[in-house]
Amino acid sequence: MQYDVNSVEEYLEALPEDRKPVVARLREVILSNLPEGFEEQLSYGMIGFVVPLSRYPEGYHAKKGEPLPFLALASQKNYVALYHMGLYGDPKLEAWFVKEYAEQVPTKLDMGKSCIRLKNPDHIPYDLIAELVQQMTVDEYIGIYEKSMNRN
């Protein structure tokens, strides 16, 4: 869902009441576990965590002049979405996450290429998400991104 907001704080305020605590907790988990060098910002209408242009001036190839997106958190119509671009670029990380999710969560994983759809607030694996966020440094992510773009 798109919200007409200009900051992360406004995004959080605009959420439906039942989503506010879930998104706020996920945001805190991410912020508490995010490796040094990533920055939080409103990005593509969501709460984004990016590699800032000051660290990676080339930025995102699809939108010149914008920071390289890494994670995003969004309240969609029927679920909360966690987008993790590192999962899309690192098959070993994706395999680890899929295995751990199956072991820790009683419901089936609903995941696209980089989108983890969290439909039941009672089954959100906050500890696993904390571990996932810790798994990739800025330098590792830039390396994966550049390899995918044939820039290295």
Secondary structure, DSSP 8 states (H G I E B T S, - for coil): -----SSHHHHHHHS-TTTHHHHHHHHHHHHHH--TT-EEEEETTEEEEEE-TTT-TT--TTSTTS-EEEEEEEE-SSSEEEEEHHHHH-HHHHHHHHHHHHHH-SS---B-SSEEEE--GGG--HHHHHHHHHT--HHHHHHHHHHHTT--
